[in-house]
Amino acid sequence: MARLLPIIAICCAAWVIYQVWVTEKDKKSKEEKLLWTLLALLFSIITAVIYFFGEKNKNNNNNSNNISDHDKTTWN
């Protein structure tokens, strides 16, 4: 287990950095990107959990609010 923890930490940090700089590159300012990167490098696993439940859910809620009225119609 002791050997697995650093590998998980590196993967978590890499995932957060990839999400911030590549996937959501147009949605965040450079300051936010640098902050998330710094947090990912210092507290990788905790940062990944916070990013996943906080930022990703916030982005999913914003996408669901952008649905047009045409797409909201229901068939009765």
PDB file with SEQRES, HELIX, SHEET and CRYST1 records, atoms N, CA, C and O in Angstrom:
SEQRES   1 A   76  MET ALA ARG LEU LEU PRO ILE ILE ALA ILE CYS CYS ALA          
SEQRES   2 A   76  ALA TRP VAL ILE TYR GLN VAL TRP VAL THR GLU LYS ASP          
SEQRES   3 A   76  LYS LYS SER LYS GLU GLU LYS LEU LEU TRP THR LEU LEU          
SEQRES   4 A   76  ALA LEU LEU PHE SER ILE ILE THR ALA VAL ILE TYR PHE          
SEQRES   5 A   76  PHE GLY GLU LYS ASN LYS ASN ASN ASN ASN ASN SER ASN          
SEQRES   6 A   76  ASN ILE SER ASP HIS ASP LYS THR THR TRP ASN                  
HELIX    1 AA1 LEU A    4  TYR A   18  1                                  15    
HELIX    2 AA2 GLN A   19  THR A   23  3                                   5    
HELIX    3 AA3 LYS A   30  LEU A   42  1                                  13    
HELIX    4 AA4 SER A   44  ILE A   50  1                                   7    
HELIX    5 AA5 TYR A   51  LYS A   56  3                                   6    
HELIX    6 AA6 ASN A   57  ASN A   65  1                                   9    
HELIX    7 AA7 ASP A   69  LYS A   72  1                                   4    
CRYST1    1.000    1.000    1.000  90.00  90.00  90.00 P 1           1          
ATOM      1  N   MET A   1       0.825  -1.192   0.000  1.00  0.00           N  
ATOM      2  CA  MET A   1       0.000   0.000   0.000  1.00  0.00           C  
ATOM      3  C   MET A   1       0.870   1.257   0.000  1.00  0.00           C  
ATOM      4  O   MET A   1       0.509   2.266  -0.606  1.00  0.00           O  
ATOM      5  N   ALA A   2       2.002   1.195   0.672  1.00  0.00           N  
ATOM      6  CA  ALA A   2       2.881   2.354   0.750  1.00  0.00           C  
ATOM      7  C   ALA A   2       3.451   2.722  -0.621  1.00  0.00           C  
ATOM      8  O   ALA A   2       3.721   3.894  -0.879  1.00  0.00           O  
ATOM      9  N   ARG A   3       3.635   1.747  -1.492  1.00  0.00           N  
ATOM     10  CA  ARG A   3       4.138   2.023  -2.830  1.00  0.00           C  
ATOM     11  C   ARG A   3       3.050   2.539  -3.755  1.00  0.00           C  
ATOM     12  O   ARG A   3       3.335   3.228  -4.735  1.00  0.00           O  
ATOM     13  N   LEU A   4       1.831   2.216  -3.453  1.00  0.00           N  
ATOM     14  CA  LEU A   4       0.716   2.604  -4.306  1.00  0.00           C  
ATOM     15  C   LEU A   4       0.288   4.058  -4.082  1.00  0.00           C  
ATOM     16  O   LEU A   4      -0.181   4.709  -5.016  1.00  0.00           O  
ATOM     17  N   LEU A   5       0.440   4.562  -2.889  1.00  0.00           N  
ATOM     18  CA  LEU A   5      -0.007   5.915  -2.560  1.00  0.00           C  
ATOM     19  C   LEU A   5       0.680   7.005  -3.390  1.00  0.00           C  
ATOM     20  O   LEU A   5      -0.011   7.903  -3.872  1.00  0.00           O  
ATOM     21  N   PRO A   6       2.003   6.971  -3.580  1.00  0.00           N  
ATOM     22  CA  PRO A   6       2.621   8.000  -4.433  1.00  0.00           C  
ATOM     23  C   PRO A   6       2.153   7.927  -5.890  1.00  0.00           C  
ATOM     24  O   PRO A   6       2.047   8.960  -6.552  1.00  0.00           O  
ATOM     25  N   ILE A   7       1.879   6.748  -6.386  1.00  0.00           N  
ATOM     26  CA  ILE A   7       1.382   6.600  -7.755  1.00  0.00           C  
ATOM     27  C   ILE A   7      -0.006   7.200  -7.885  1.00  0.00           C  
ATOM     28  O   ILE A   7      -0.306   7.877  -8.868  1.00  0.00           O  
ATOM     29  N   ILE A   8      -0.852   6.953  -6.898  1.00  0.00           N  
ATOM     30  CA  ILE A   8      -2.199   7.539  -6.902  1.00  0.00           C  
ATOM     31  C   ILE A   8      -2.114   9.057  -6.803  1.00  0.00           C  
ATOM     32  O   ILE A   8      -2.860   9.763  -7.482  1.00  0.00           O  
ATOM     33  N   ALA A   9      -1.218   9.565  -5.971  1.00  0.00           N  
ATOM     34  CA  ALA A   9      -1.053  11.010  -5.807  1.00  0.00           C  
ATOM     35  C   ALA A   9      -0.603  11.667  -7.112  1.00  0.00           C  
ATOM     36  O   ALA A   9      -1.105  12.732  -7.473  1.00  0.00           O  
ATOM     37  N   ILE A  10       0.330  11.047  -7.813  1.00  0.00           N  
ATOM     38  CA  ILE A  10       0.800  11.595  -9.082  1.00  0.00           C  
ATOM     39  C   ILE A  10      -0.313  11.567 -10.125  1.00  0.00           C  
ATOM     40  O   ILE A  10      -0.471  12.522 -10.885  1.00  0.00           O  
ATOM     41  N   CYS A  11      -1.073  10.499 -10.168  1.00  0.00           N  
ATOM     42  CA  CYS A  11      -2.189  10.405 -11.117  1.00  0.00           C  
ATOM     43  C   CYS A  11      -3.258  11.457 -10.818  1.00  0.00           C  
ATOM     44  O   CYS A  11      -3.802  12.064 -11.741  1.00  0.00           O  
ATOM     45  N   CYS A  12      -3.554  11.672  -9.563  1.00  0.00           N  
ATOM     46  CA  CYS A  12      -4.548  12.692  -9.188  1.00  0.00           C  
ATOM     47  C   CYS A  12      -4.069  14.082  -9.579  1.00  0.00           C  
ATOM     48  O   CYS A  12      -4.837  14.870 -10.132  1.00  0.00           O  
ATOM     49  N   ALA A  13      -2.822  14.386  -9.300  1.00  0.00           N  
ATOM     50  CA  ALA A  13      -2.284  15.698  -9.662  1.00  0.00           C  
ATOM     51  C   ALA A  13      -2.293  15.884 -11.172  1.00  0.00           C  
ATOM     52  O   ALA A  13      -2.661  16.952 -11.663  1.00  0.00           O  
ATOM     53  N   ALA A  14      -1.894  14.859 -11.910  1.00  0.00           N  
ATOM     54  CA  ALA A  14      -1.877  14.942 -13.371  1.00  0.00           C  
ATOM     55  C   ALA A  14      -3.282  15.127 -13.922  1.00  0.00           C  
ATOM     56  O   ALA A  14      -3.473  15.875 -14.881  1.00  0.00           O  
ATOM     57  N   TRP A  15      -4.271  14.458 -13.334  1.00  0.00           N  
ATOM     58  CA  TRP A  15      -5.657  14.583 -13.795  1.00  0.00           C  
ATOM     59  C   TRP A  15      -6.179  16.005 -13.590  1.00  0.00           C  
ATOM     60  O   TRP A  15      -6.793  16.578 -14.490  1.00  0.00           O  
ATOM     61  N   VAL A  16      -5.935  16.575 -12.406  1.00  0.00           N  
ATOM     62  CA  VAL A  16      -6.405  17.934 -12.134  1.00  0.00           C  
ATOM     63  C   VAL A  16      -5.720  18.921 -13.082  1.00  0.00           C  
ATOM     64  O   VAL A  16      -6.384  19.789 -13.648  1.00  0.00           O  
ATOM     65  N   ILE A  17      -4.425  18.802 -13.260  1.00  0.00           N  
ATOM     66  CA  ILE A  17      -3.693  19.712 -14.138  1.00  0.00           C  
ATOM     67  C   ILE A  17      -4.188  19.583 -15.575  1.00  0.00           C  
ATOM     68  O   ILE A  17      -4.350  20.590 -16.264  1.00  0.00           O  
ATOM     69  N   TYR A  18      -4.428  18.368 -16.028  1.00  0.00           N  
ATOM     70  CA  TYR A  18      -4.944  18.158 -17.384  1.00  0.00           C  
ATOM     71  C   TYR A  18      -6.334  18.773 -17.542  1.00  0.00           C  
ATOM     72  O   TYR A  18      -6.617  19.420 -18.550  1.00  0.00           O  
ATOM     73  N   GLN A  19      -7.192  18.575 -16.557  1.00  0.00           N  
ATOM     74  CA  GLN A  19      -8.542  19.129 -16.627  1.00  0.00           C  
ATOM     75  C   GLN A  19      -8.512  20.651 -16.694  1.00  0.00           C  
ATOM     76  O   GLN A  19      -9.250  21.258 -17.471  1.00  0.00           O  
ATOM     77  N   VAL A  20      -7.669  21.260 -15.887  1.00  0.00           N  
ATOM     78  CA  VAL A  20      -7.627  22.718 -15.807  1.00  0.00           C  
ATOM     79  C   VAL A  20      -7.007  23.326 -17.068  1.00  0.00           C  
ATOM     80  O   VAL A  20      -7.549  24.289 -17.612  1.00  0.00           O  
ATOM     81  N   TRP A  21      -5.890  22.785 -17.537  1.00  0.00           N  
ATOM     82  CA  TRP A  21      -5.149  23.412 -18.629  1.00  0.00           C  
ATOM     83  C   TRP A  21      -5.609  22.979 -20.014  1.00  0.00           C  
ATOM     84  O   TRP A  21      -5.461  23.740 -20.971  1.00  0.00           O  
ATOM     85  N   VAL A  22      -6.161  21.779 -20.147  1.00  0.00           N  
ATOM     86  CA  VAL A  22      -6.522  21.289 -21.484  1.00  0.00           C  
ATOM     87  C   VAL A  22      -8.030  21.253 -21.679  1.00  0.00           C  
ATOM     88  O   VAL A  22      -8.540  21.830 -22.639  1.00  0.00           O  
ATOM     89  N   THR A  23      -8.743  20.593 -20.797  1.00  0.00           N  
ATOM     90  CA  THR A  23     -10.177  20.404 -20.987  1.00  0.00           C  
ATOM     91  C   THR A  23     -10.954  21.703 -20.813  1.00  0.00           C  
ATOM     92  O   THR A  23     -11.855  21.995 -21.598  1.00  0.00           O  
ATOM     93  N   GLU A  24     -10.617  22.473 -19.806  1.00  0.00           N  
ATOM     94  CA  GLU A  24     -11.366  23.696 -19.514  1.00  0.00           C  
ATOM     95  C   GLU A  24     -10.505  24.935 -19.714  1.00  0.00           C  
ATOM     96  O   GLU A  24     -10.585  25.879 -18.928  1.00  0.00           O  
ATOM     97  N   LYS A  25      -9.686  24.941 -20.754  1.00  0.00           N  
ATOM     98  CA  LYS A  25      -8.720  26.018 -20.943  1.00  0.00           C  
ATOM     99  C   LYS A  25      -9.362  27.378 -21.186  1.00  0.00           C  
ATOM    100  O   LYS A  25      -8.780  28.400 -20.821  1.00  0.00           O  
ATOM    101  N   ASP A  26     -10.546  27.417 -21.792  1.00  0.00           N  
ATOM    102  CA  ASP A  26     -11.188  28.692 -22.078  1.00  0.00           C  
ATOM    103  C   ASP A  26     -12.113  29.157 -20.955  1.00  0.00           C  
ATOM    104  O   ASP A  26     -12.588  30.292 -20.983  1.00  0.00           O  
ATOM    105  N   LYS A  27     -12.372  28.310 -19.981  1.00  0.00           N  
ATOM    106  CA  LYS A  27     -13.337  28.627 -18.930  1.00  0.00           C  
ATOM    107  C   LYS A  27     -12.701  29.241 -17.691  1.00  0.00           C  
ATOM    108  O   LYS A  27     -13.401  29.829 -16.866  1.00  0.00           O  
ATOM    109  N   LYS A  28     -11.390  29.113 -17.548  1.00  0.00           N  
ATOM    110  CA  LYS A  28     -10.734  29.586 -16.334  1.00  0.00           C  
ATOM    111  C   LYS A  28      -9.671  30.627 -16.673  1.00  0.00           C  
ATOM    112  O   LYS A  28      -9.046  30.574 -17.733  1.00  0.00           O  
ATOM    113  N   SER A  29      -9.477  31.571 -15.756  1.00  0.00           N  
ATOM    114  CA  SER A  29      -8.424  32.567 -15.933  1.00  0.00           C  
ATOM    115  C   SER A  29      -7.069  31.930 -15.607  1.00  0.00           C  
ATOM    116  O   SER A  29      -7.003  30.846 -15.028  1.00  0.00           O  
ATOM    117  N   LYS A  30      -6.002  32.615 -15.986  1.00  0.00           N  
ATOM    118  CA  LYS A  30      -4.671  32.084 -15.706  1.00  0.00           C  
ATOM    119  C   LYS A  30      -4.413  31.971 -14.207  1.00  0.00           C  
ATOM    120  O   LYS A  30      -3.730  31.052 -13.754  1.00  0.00           O  
ATOM    121  N   GLU A  31      -4.963  32.906 -13.446  1.00  0.00           N  
ATOM    122  CA  GLU A  31      -4.777  32.847 -11.998  1.00  0.00           C  
ATOM    123  C   GLU A  31      -5.431  31.608 -11.417  1.00  0.00           C  
ATOM    124  O   GLU A  31      -4.854  30.942 -10.557  1.00  0.00           O  
ATOM    125  N   GLU A  32      -6.644  31.292 -11.887  1.00  0.00           N  
ATOM    126  CA  GLU A  32      -7.323  30.085 -11.409  1.00  0.00           C  
ATOM    127  C   GLU A  32      -6.557  28.838 -11.810  1.00  0.00           C  
ATOM    128  O   GLU A  32      -6.428  27.905 -11.017  1.00  0.00           O  
ATOM    129  N   LYS A  33      -6.049  28.813 -13.031  1.00  0.00           N  
ATOM    130  CA  LYS A  33      -5.272  27.662 -13.500  1.00  0.00           C  
ATOM    131  C   LYS A  33      -4.021  27.463 -12.653  1.00  0.00           C  
ATOM    132  O   LYS A  33      -3.696  26.342 -12.260  1.00  0.00           O  
ATOM    133  N   LEU A  34      -3.324  28.559 -12.378  1.00  0.00           N  
ATOM    134  CA  LEU A  34      -2.113  28.460 -11.553  1.00  0.00           C  
ATOM    135  C   LEU A  34      -2.427  28.020 -10.135  1.00  0.00           C  
ATOM    136  O   LEU A  34      -1.683  27.234  -9.549  1.00  0.00           O  
ATOM    137  N   LEU A  35      -3.527  28.520  -9.577  1.00  0.00           N  
ATOM    138  CA  LEU A  35      -3.921  28.119  -8.227  1.00  0.00           C  
ATOM    139  C   LEU A  35      -4.245  26.624  -8.182  1.00  0.00           C  
ATOM    140  O   LEU A  35      -3.770  25.911  -7.298  1.00  0.00           O  
ATOM    141  N   TRP A  36      -5.056  26.150  -9.137  1.00  0.00           N  
ATOM    142  CA  TRP A  36      -5.391  24.728  -9.158  1.00  0.00           C  
ATOM    143  C   TRP A  36      -4.139  23.868  -9.370  1.00  0.00           C  
ATOM    144  O   TRP A  36      -4.018  22.795  -8.779  1.00  0.00           O  
ATOM    145  N   THR A  37      -3.217  24.332 -10.205  1.00  0.00           N  
ATOM    146  CA  THR A  37      -1.981  23.584 -10.440  1.00  0.00           C  
ATOM    147  C   THR A  37      -1.146  23.504  -9.171  1.00  0.00           C  
ATOM    148  O   THR A  37      -0.641  22.438  -8.822  1.00  0.00           O  
ATOM    149  N   LEU A  38      -1.003  24.617  -8.491  1.00  0.00           N  
ATOM    150  CA  LEU A  38      -0.240  24.639  -7.243  1.00  0.00           C  
ATOM    151  C   LEU A  38      -0.872  23.718  -6.201  1.00  0.00           C  
ATOM    152  O   LEU A  38      -0.180  22.946  -5.538  1.00  0.00           O  
ATOM    153  N   LEU A  39      -2.193  23.811  -6.066  1.00  0.00           N  
ATOM    154  CA  LEU A  39      -2.884  22.935  -5.116  1.00  0.00           C  
ATOM    155  C   LEU A  39      -2.746  21.472  -5.495  1.00  0.00           C  
ATOM    156  O   LEU A  39      -2.591  20.616  -4.625  1.00  0.00           O  
ATOM    157  N   ALA A  40      -2.800  21.177  -6.793  1.00  0.00           N  
ATOM    158  CA  ALA A  40      -2.660  19.786  -7.247  1.00  0.00           C  
ATOM    159  C   ALA A  40      -1.271  19.242  -6.942  1.00  0.00           C  
ATOM    160  O   ALA A  40      -1.121  18.069  -6.599  1.00  0.00           O  
ATOM    161  N   LEU A  41      -0.263  20.086  -7.066  1.00  0.00           N  
ATOM    162  CA  LEU A  41       1.098  19.627  -6.784  1.00  0.00           C  
ATOM    163  C   LEU A  41       1.340  19.459  -5.285  1.00  0.00           C  
ATOM    164  O   LEU A  41       2.102  18.582  -4.877  1.00  0.00           O  
ATOM    165  N   LEU A  42       0.702  20.287  -4.465  1.00  0.00           N  
ATOM    166  CA  LEU A  42       0.913  20.210  -3.020  1.00  0.00           C  
ATOM    167  C   LEU A  42       0.012  19.182  -2.335  1.00  0.00           C  
ATOM    168  O   LEU A  42       0.474  18.419  -1.487  1.00  0.00           O  
ATOM    169  N   PHE A  43      -1.258  19.160  -2.698  1.00  0.00           N  
ATOM    170  CA  PHE A  43      -2.244  18.305  -2.030  1.00  0.00           C  
ATOM    171  C   PHE A  43      -3.007  17.507  -3.087  1.00  0.00           C  
ATOM    172  O   PHE A  43      -4.210  17.705  -3.260  1.00  0.00           O  
ATOM    173  N   SER A  44      -2.343  16.636  -3.771  1.00  0.00           N  
ATOM    174  CA  SER A  44      -2.876  16.028  -4.989  1.00  0.00           C  
ATOM    175  C   SER A  44      -4.195  15.291  -4.803  1.00  0.00           C  
ATOM    176  O   SER A  44      -5.147  15.562  -5.535  1.00  0.00           O  
ATOM    177  N   ILE A  45      -4.281  14.393  -3.873  1.00  0.00           N  
ATOM    178  CA  ILE A  45      -5.490  13.575  -3.727  1.00  0.00           C  
ATOM    179  C   ILE A  45      -6.650  14.416  -3.214  1.00  0.00           C  
ATOM    180  O   ILE A  45      -7.768  14.311  -3.719  1.00  0.00           O  
ATOM    181  N   ILE A  46      -6.393  15.242  -2.222  1.00  0.00           N  
ATOM    182  CA  ILE A  46      -7.448  16.106  -1.674  1.00  0.00           C  
ATOM    183  C   ILE A  46      -7.929  17.091  -2.739  1.00  0.00           C  
ATOM    184  O   ILE A  46      -9.130  17.325  -2.873  1.00  0.00           O  
ATOM    185  N   THR A  47      -6.998  17.665  -3.494  1.00  0.00           N  
ATOM    186  CA  THR A  47      -7.360  18.605  -4.549  1.00  0.00           C  
ATOM    187  C   THR A  47      -8.190  17.927  -5.628  1.00  0.00           C  
ATOM    188  O   THR A  47      -9.146  18.516  -6.131  1.00  0.00           O  
ATOM    189  N   ALA A  48      -7.841  16.707  -5.988  1.00  0.00           N  
ATOM    190  CA  ALA A  48      -8.600  15.988  -7.011  1.00  0.00           C  
ATOM    191  C   ALA A  48     -10.035  15.739  -6.552  1.00  0.00           C  
ATOM    192  O   ALA A  48     -10.971  15.869  -7.341  1.00  0.00           O  
ATOM    193  N   VAL A  49     -10.209  15.385  -5.292  1.00  0.00           N  
ATOM    194  CA  VAL A  49     -11.559  15.150  -4.769  1.00  0.00           C  
ATOM    195  C   VAL A  49     -12.360  16.456  -4.760  1.00  0.00           C  
ATOM    196  O   VAL A  49     -13.521  16.481  -5.170  1.00  0.00           O  
ATOM    197  N   ILE A  50     -11.739  17.529  -4.292  1.00  0.00           N  
ATOM    198  CA  ILE A  50     -12.429  18.820  -4.252  1.00  0.00           C  
ATOM    199  C   ILE A  50     -12.758  19.286  -5.664  1.00  0.00           C  
ATOM    200  O   ILE A  50     -13.862  19.772  -5.909  1.00  0.00           O  
ATOM    201  N   TYR A  51     -11.824  19.146  -6.590  1.00  0.00           N  
ATOM    202  CA  TYR A  51     -12.066  19.566  -7.964  1.00  0.00           C  
ATOM    203  C   TYR A  51     -13.187  18.745  -8.594  1.00  0.00           C  
ATOM    204  O   TYR A  51     -14.056  19.289  -9.276  1.00  0.00           O  
ATOM    205  N   PHE A  52     -13.165  17.448  -8.367  1.00  0.00           N  
ATOM    206  CA  PHE A  52     -14.180  16.585  -8.966  1.00  0.00           C  
ATOM    207  C   PHE A  52     -15.573  16.932  -8.465  1.00  0.00           C  
ATOM    208  O   PHE A  52     -16.495  17.096  -9.264  1.00  0.00           O  
ATOM    209  N   PHE A  53     -15.735  17.046  -7.149  1.00  0.00           N  
ATOM    210  CA  PHE A  53     -17.065  17.300  -6.603  1.00  0.00           C  
ATOM    211  C   PHE A  53     -17.474  18.769  -6.676  1.00  0.00           C  
ATOM    212  O   PHE A  53     -18.666  19.068  -6.747  1.00  0.00           O  
ATOM    213  N   GLY A  54     -16.526  19.679  -6.662  1.00  0.00           N  
ATOM    214  CA  GLY A  54     -16.848  21.099  -6.688  1.00  0.00           C  
ATOM    215  C   GLY A  54     -16.921  21.675  -8.084  1.00  0.00           C  
ATOM    216  O   GLY A  54     -17.985  22.110  -8.526  1.00  0.00           O  
ATOM    217  N   GLU A  55     -15.811  21.682  -8.772  1.00  0.00           N  
ATOM    218  CA  GLU A  55     -15.728  22.337 -10.074  1.00  0.00           C  
ATOM    219  C   GLU A  55     -16.433  21.560 -11.177  1.00  0.00           C  
ATOM    220  O   GLU A  55     -17.157  22.155 -11.975  1.00  0.00           O  
ATOM    221  N   LYS A  56     -16.247  20.289 -11.239  1.00  0.00           N  
ATOM    222  CA  LYS A  56     -16.872  19.507 -12.310  1.00  0.00           C  
ATOM    223  C   LYS A  56     -18.386  19.511 -12.178  1.00  0.00           C  
ATOM    224  O   LYS A  56     -19.088  19.593 -13.185  1.00  0.00           O  
ATOM    225  N   ASN A  57     -18.901  19.425 -10.966  1.00  0.00           N  
ATOM    226  CA  ASN A  57     -20.355  19.481 -10.784  1.00  0.00           C  
ATOM    227  C   ASN A  57     -20.888  20.872 -11.099  1.00  0.00           C  
ATOM    228  O   ASN A  57     -21.991  21.006 -11.628  1.00  0.00           O  
ATOM    229  N   LYS A  58     -20.118  21.908 -10.779  1.00  0.00           N  
ATOM    230  CA  LYS A  58     -20.533  23.268 -11.104  1.00  0.00           C  
ATOM    231  C   LYS A  58     -20.617  23.434 -12.618  1.00  0.00           C  
ATOM    232  O   LYS A  58     -21.545  24.068 -13.120  1.00  0.00           O  
ATOM    233  N   ASN A  59     -19.656  22.869 -13.348  1.00  0.00           N  
ATOM    234  CA  ASN A  59     -19.667  22.958 -14.800  1.00  0.00           C  
ATOM    235  C   ASN A  59     -20.808  22.141 -15.398  1.00  0.00           C  
ATOM    236  O   ASN A  59     -21.403  22.558 -16.392  1.00  0.00           O  
ATOM    237  N   ASN A  60     -21.122  20.997 -14.819  1.00  0.00           N  
ATOM    238  CA  ASN A  60     -22.233  20.199 -15.317  1.00  0.00           C  
ATOM    239  C   ASN A  60     -23.557  20.910 -15.108  1.00  0.00           C  
ATOM    240  O   ASN A  60     -24.442  20.828 -15.960  1.00  0.00           O  
ATOM    241  N   ASN A  61     -23.711  21.611 -13.984  1.00  0.00           N  
ATOM    242  CA  ASN A  61     -24.932  22.380 -13.732  1.00  0.00           C  
ATOM    243  C   ASN A  61     -25.067  23.530 -14.713  1.00  0.00           C  
ATOM    244  O   ASN A  61     -26.175  23.824 -15.163  1.00  0.00           O  
ATOM    245  N   ASN A  62     -23.966  24.190 -15.055  1.00  0.00           N  
ATOM    246  CA  ASN A  62     -24.007  25.281 -16.021  1.00  0.00           C  
ATOM    247  C   ASN A  62     -24.400  24.763 -17.401  1.00  0.00           C  
ATOM    248  O   ASN A  62     -25.135  25.436 -18.123  1.00  0.00           O  
ATOM    249  N   ASN A  63     -23.922  23.580 -17.777  1.00  0.00           N  
ATOM    250  CA  ASN A  63     -24.269  23.009 -19.076  1.00  0.00           C  
ATOM    251  C   ASN A  63     -25.733  22.640 -19.139  1.00  0.00           C  
ATOM    252  O   ASN A  63     -26.356  22.799 -20.189  1.00  0.00           O  
ATOM    253  N   SER A  64     -26.304  22.153 -18.052  1.00  0.00           N  
ATOM    254  CA  SER A  64     -27.714  21.780 -18.059  1.00  0.00           C  
ATOM    255  C   SER A  64     -28.616  23.010 -18.083  1.00  0.00           C  
ATOM    256  O   SER A  64     -29.753  22.929 -18.547  1.00  0.00           O  
ATOM    257  N   ASN A  65     -28.126  24.144 -17.590  1.00  0.00           N  
ATOM    258  CA  ASN A  65     -28.902  25.381 -17.634  1.00  0.00           C  
ATOM    259  C   ASN A  65     -28.905  26.007 -19.019  1.00  0.00           C  
ATOM    260  O   ASN A  65     -29.743  26.863 -19.304  1.00  0.00           O  
ATOM    261  N   ASN A  66     -27.983  25.597 -19.886  1.00  0.00           N  
ATOM    262  CA  ASN A  66     -27.879  26.170 -21.223  1.00  0.00           C  
ATOM    263  C   ASN A  66     -28.743  25.441 -22.246  1.00  0.00           C  
ATOM    264  O   ASN A  66     -28.644  25.722 -23.440  1.00  0.00           O  
ATOM    265  N   ILE A  67     -29.573  24.527 -21.812  1.00  0.00           N  
ATOM    266  CA  ILE A  67     -30.430  23.792 -22.728  1.00  0.00           C  
ATOM    267  C   ILE A  67     -31.510  24.745 -23.230  1.00  0.00           C  
ATOM    268  O   ILE A  67     -32.124  25.481 -22.457  1.00  0.00           O  
ATOM    269  N   SER A  68     -31.721  24.713 -24.524  1.00  0.00           N  
ATOM    270  CA  SER A  68     -32.718  25.620 -25.086  1.00  0.00           C  
ATOM    271  C   SER A  68     -34.128  25.161 -24.726  1.00  0.00           C  
ATOM    272  O   SER A  68     -34.332  24.016 -24.321  1.00  0.00           O  
ATOM    273  N   ASP A  69     -35.098  26.064 -24.876  1.00  0.00           N  
ATOM    274  CA  ASP A  69     -36.484  25.729 -24.573  1.00  0.00           C  
ATOM    275  C   ASP A  69     -36.988  24.612 -25.472  1.00  0.00           C  
ATOM    276  O   ASP A  69     -37.826  23.810 -25.060  1.00  0.00           O  
ATOM    277  N   HIS A  70     -36.488  24.559 -26.682  1.00  0.00           N  
ATOM    278  CA  HIS A  70     -36.893  23.504 -27.612  1.00  0.00           C  
ATOM    279  C   HIS A  70     -36.515  22.123 -27.061  1.00  0.00           C  
ATOM    280  O   HIS A  70     -37.283  21.169 -27.190  1.00  0.00           O  
ATOM    281  N   ASP A  71     -35.345  22.023 -26.453  1.00  0.00           N  
ATOM    282  CA  ASP A  71     -34.902  20.755 -25.898  1.00  0.00           C  
ATOM    283  C   ASP A  71     -35.617  20.379 -24.609  1.00  0.00           C  
ATOM    284  O   ASP A  71     -35.590  19.215 -24.207  1.00  0.00           O  
ATOM    285  N   LYS A  72     -36.256  21.343 -23.953  1.00  0.00           N  
ATOM    286  CA  LYS A  72     -36.944  21.084 -22.690  1.00  0.00           C  
ATOM    287  C   LYS A  72     -38.373  20.579 -22.893  1.00  0.00           C  
ATOM    288  O   LYS A  72     -39.016  20.165 -21.928  1.00  0.00           O  
ATOM    289  N   THR A  73     -38.869  20.604 -24.100  1.00  0.00           N  
ATOM    290  CA  THR A  73     -40.244  20.178 -24.332  1.00  0.00           C  
ATOM    291  C   THR A  73     -40.386  18.700 -24.040  1.00  0.00           C  
ATOM    292  O   THR A  73     -39.483  17.909 -24.312  1.00  0.00           O  
ATOM    293  N   THR A  74     -41.506  18.342 -23.494  1.00  0.00           N  
ATOM    294  CA  THR A  74     -41.777  16.946 -23.197  1.00  0.00           C  
ATOM    295  C   THR A  74     -42.910  16.446 -24.051  1.00  0.00           C  
ATOM    296  O   THR A  74     -43.797  17.202 -24.447  1.00  0.00           O  
ATOM    297  N   TRP A  75     -42.871  15.191 -24.324  1.00  0.00           N  
ATOM    298  CA  TRP A  75     -43.919  14.582 -25.126  1.00  0.00           C  
ATOM    299  C   TRP A  75     -44.950  13.982 -24.191  1.00  0.00           C  
ATOM    300  O   TRP A  75     -44.607  13.203 -23.302  1.00  0.00           O  
ATOM    301  N   ASN A  76     -46.194  14.335 -24.382  1.00  0.00           N  
ATOM    302  CA  ASN A  76     -47.269  13.819 -23.528  1.00  0.00           C  
ATOM    303  C   ASN A  76     -48.072  12.783 -24.271  1.00  0.00           C  
ATOM    304  O   ASN A  76     -49.024  12.229 -23.721  1.00  0.00           O  
TER     305      ASN A  76                                                      
END                                                                             
